[in-house]
Amino acid sequence: MADSYGGPVWCMAANNAGTLLAIGCEDGCVRLFDLTDGDLSYKRSFEPQKGAVQRRRAAGVAGASI
């Protein structure tokens, strides 16, 4: 498991263009990273929720994107 300073990473999703990466962490925060210049650059954190952030997949959906 990777660590984004919010504890273990529980889920990740990228946008269709591959320029943004959202990471859901055990501390309940979602952290957004910029991938446009080929490096992983921190952009911001969103308000924490209670418990670990986990990806939920809808029935019949193969993947998720942001």
RAHU-V268701 format. One record per residue. N is the residue number from 1. RES is the residue in one small letter. OMEGA is omega in whole degrees, -180 to 180 (999 if undefined). Layout:
N_RES_OMEGA + N_RES_OMEGA
This chain:
1_m_176 + 2_a_179 + 3_d_179 + 4_s_-179 + 5_y_175 + 6_g_-175 + 7_g_-179 + 8_p_177 + 9_v_-179 + 10_w_180 + 11_c_177 + 12_m_175 + 13_a_178 + 14_a_175 + 15_n_-176 + 16_n_-180 + 17_a_-179 + 18_g_-178 + 19_t_-180 + 20_l_178 + 21_l_176 + 22_a_-178 + 23_i_177 + 24_g_-172 + 25_c_-179 + 26_e_-179 + 27_d_177 + 28_g_-180 + 29_c_169 + 30_v_180 + 31_r_-177 + 32_l_180 + 33_f_178 + 34_d_180 + 35_l_-170 + 36_t_-177 + 37_d_179 + 38_g_177 + 39_d_176 + 40_l_-178 + 41_s_179 + 42_y_176 + 43_k_-178 + 44_r_172 + 45_s_176 + 46_f_-180 + 47_e_180 + 48_p_171 + 49_q_178 + 50_k_177 + 51_g_-178 + 52_a_175 + 53_v_-179 + 54_q_180 + 55_r_174 + 56_r_-178 + 57_r_177 + 58_a_180 + 59_a_178 + 60_g_-180 + 61_v_-175 + 62_a_-177 + 63_g_180 + 64_a_174 + 65_s_-180 + 66_i_999
